[in-house]
Amino acid sequence: MSSEEETSQTSSSSSSPPLSSSSSHPPPSHFIGKKEDIVKAGRVTKLVNGCRDVLVVWHQGQLHAMDMRCYHSGGALQYGDIEEFNGRLCIVCPWHKYKITLAEGEGLYQAVDDPTVKPLRTHWRSKGVKQRIHKITEINGDVYVTLNDSSEAVESDVYQTERYRTVLLKAQPVPKNKK
């Protein structure tokens, strides 16, 4: 398979083995759609494997996949803006403005060195991985997601239940500019 036929997400997540893994059964990949359709839409959400709501984002020539709901309060990340903070691309939750890195799923926040010193000096810090990131694979124009099946709990896992799938979807208003 040529490098044009297969392009993997540049996530630094080491929890998903590469497709050429020596394990006896590689994790299953799930068809998301045609790359050209995802590029045109910019973002696609899909229930994967009947158990996980995944957001696939096309941004600056790359595909990224993560849990669809924000780790903090279940906000619909498909409506979030993508911005750069301290050189890292993040999706910003439209509900409470939490910043989540596209590549690692880290929550970022602005820390203050010393709140008694004016003017305040702030810098970006990581809260650690909060959002589950999934592996993207493209083969001949088809886009697949391999779910991150790490047994280590991630805060966005809380919103991957039928309860949140039905309750939150009904409660979330669609932003006027996204209709």
C-alpha positions as semicolon CSV with decimal commas, in nm:
position;residue;x (nm);y (nm);z (nm)
1;M;0,000;0,000;0,000
2;S;0,147;0,335;-0,102
3;S;0,168;0,636;0,127
4;E;-0,096;0,804;-0,092
5;E;-0,337;0,519;-0,023
6;E;-0,299;0,530;0,352
7;T;-0,263;0,841;0,564
8;S;-0,293;0,824;0,940
9;Q;-0,382;1,102;1,182
10;T;-0,080;1,270;1,335
11;S;-0,203;1,216;1,689
12;S;0,067;1,143;1,941
13;S;-0,161;0,893;2,110
14;S;0,032;0,573;2,168
15;S;-0,267;0,378;2,296
16;S;-0,379;0,269;1,948
17;P;-0,143;0,030;1,772
18;P;-0,058;0,102;1,408
19;L;-0,228;-0,104;1,139
20;S;0,093;-0,302;1,091
21;S;0,085;-0,411;1,455
22;S;0,212;-0,759;1,529
23;S;-0,094;-0,833;1,746
24;S;-0,302;-1,128;1,631
25;H;-0,616;-0,919;1,579
26;P;-0,584;-0,549;1,503
27;P;-0,863;-0,332;1,644
28;P;-1,155;-0,295;1,402
29;S;-1,184;0,016;1,187
30;H;-1,521;0,175;1,121
31;F;-1,616;0,345;0,795
32;I;-1,700;0,714;0,850
33;G;-1,741;0,835;0,493
34;K;-1,570;0,954;0,181
35;K;-1,286;1,197;0,241
36;E;-1,419;1,441;-0,019
37;D;-1,755;1,456;0,163
38;I;-1,588;1,513;0,501
39;V;-1,363;1,783;0,355
40;K;-1,667;1,954;0,203
41;A;-1,865;1,936;0,530
42;G;-1,566;2,023;0,752
43;R;-1,710;1,813;1,036
44;V;-1,900;1,487;1,057
45;T;-2,047;1,310;1,358
46;K;-2,120;0,941;1,366
47;L;-2,228;0,678;1,614
48;V;-1,946;0,424;1,586
49;N;-1,981;0,059;1,682
50;G;-2,323;0,137;1,830
51;C;-2,158;0,279;2,142
52;R;-1,945;0,585;2,074
53;D;-2,039;0,926;1,931
54;V;-1,737;1,043;1,733
55;L;-1,663;1,381;1,577
56;V;-1,439;1,382;1,270
57;V;-1,293;1,723;1,182
58;W;-1,110;1,833;0,867
59;H;-0,884;2,128;0,949
60;Q;-0,573;2,264;0,778
61;G;-0,536;1,958;0,558
62;Q;-0,569;1,702;0,838
63;L;-0,839;1,475;0,974
64;H;-0,890;1,445;1,351
65;A;-1,131;1,226;1,547
66;M;-1,247;1,258;1,907
67;D;-1,545;1,193;2,130
68;M;-1,824;1,423;2,014
69;R;-1,920;1,566;2,354
70;C;-1,695;1,790;2,561
71;Y;-1,545;1,625;2,868
72;H;-1,655;1,910;3,096
73;S;-2,032;1,917;3,056
74;G;-2,123;1,730;2,738
75;G;-2,126;2,029;2,501
76;A;-2,163;1,958;2,129
77;L;-1,809;1,998;1,998
78;Q;-1,922;1,988;1,635
79;Y;-2,035;2,350;1,687
80;G;-1,706;2,463;1,846
81;D;-1,458;2,695;1,682
82;I;-1,106;2,576;1,607
83;E;-0,838;2,811;1,734
84;E;-0,467;2,801;1,806
85;F;-0,347;2,843;2,164
86;N;0,025;2,850;2,234
87;G;0,093;2,690;1,896
88;R;-0,156;2,406;1,947
89;L;-0,477;2,359;1,750
90;C;-0,780;2,328;1,977
91;I;-1,152;2,291;1,944
92;V;-1,332;2,533;2,175
93;C;-1,647;2,397;2,336
94;P;-1,940;2,627;2,249
95;W;-2,099;2,582;2,594
96;H;-1,826;2,689;2,838
97;K;-1,529;2,771;2,611
98;Y;-1,311;2,480;2,728
99;K;-1,012;2,435;2,497
100;I;-0,926;2,081;2,382
101;T;-0,623;1,998;2,166
102;L;-0,717;1,822;1,844
103;A;-0,413;1,595;1,842
104;E;-0,397;1,474;2,205
105;G;-0,730;1,561;2,368
106;E;-0,562;1,770;2,637
107;G;-0,760;2,037;2,819
108;L;-0,576;2,370;2,813
109;Y;-0,618;2,662;3,050
110;Q;-0,447;2,993;3,123
111;A;-0,246;2,988;3,444
112;V;-0,144;3,300;3,637
113;D;0,210;3,316;3,777
114;D;0,131;3,536;4,077
115;P;-0,217;3,688;4,113
116;T;-0,084;3,964;4,340
117;V;0,152;4,105;4,077
118;K;0,002;4,347;3,824
119;P;-0,014;4,323;3,532
120;L;-0,106;3,957;3,548
121;R;0,131;3,725;3,363
122;T;-0,048;3,425;3,216
123;H;0,064;3,122;3,020
124;W;-0,106;2,814;2,878
125;R;-0,099;2,492;3,080
126;S;-0,236;2,144;3,026
127;K;-0,490;1,974;3,251
128;G;-0,384;1,644;3,095
129;V;-0,580;1,427;2,852
130;K;-0,951;1,487;2,906
131;Q;-1,102;1,403;2,566
132;R;-1,068;1,059;2,405
133;I;-0,894;1,086;2,067
134;H;-0,943;0,816;1,803
135;K;-0,721;0,708;1,514
136;I;-0,810;0,814;1,160
137;T;-0,709;0,609;0,858
138;E;-0,772;0,697;0,496
139;I;-0,763;0,427;0,230
140;N;-0,836;0,513;-0,132
141;G;-1,051;0,813;-0,035
142;D;-1,247;0,626;0,234
143;V;-1,210;0,746;0,594
144;Y;-1,210;0,501;0,884
145;V;-1,193;0,547;1,260
146;T;-1,031;0,299;1,497
147;L;-1,169;0,361;1,843
148;N;-0,917;0,431;2,117
149;D;-0,982;0,128;2,336
150;S;-0,738;0,219;2,612
151;S;-0,866;0,093;2,945
152;E;-0,747;0,416;3,109
153;A;-1,053;0,629;3,185
154;V;-1,081;0,965;3,013
155;E;-1,331;1,227;3,131
156;S;-1,517;1,238;2,798
157;D;-1,612;0,872;2,853
158;V;-1,889;0,989;3,089
159;Y;-2,094;1,115;2,793
160;Q;-2,076;0,790;2,597
161;T;-2,394;0,634;2,735
162;E;-2,744;0,600;2,596
163;R;-2,867;0,839;2,865
164;Y;-2,653;1,125;2,739
165;R;-2,698;1,027;2,376
166;T;-3,076;1,083;2,399
167;V;-3,106;1,351;2,670
168;L;-2,831;1,584;2,552
169;L;-2,918;1,563;2,184
170;K;-3,276;1,673;2,257
171;A;-3,160;1,954;2,489
172;Q;-2,894;2,104;2,263
173;P;-3,013;2,403;2,059
174;V;-2,863;2,431;1,712
175;P;-2,670;2,759;1,684
176;K;-2,837;3,002;1,441
177;N;-2,528;3,027;1,220
178;K;-2,494;2,646;1,193
179;K;-2,843;2,562;1,052
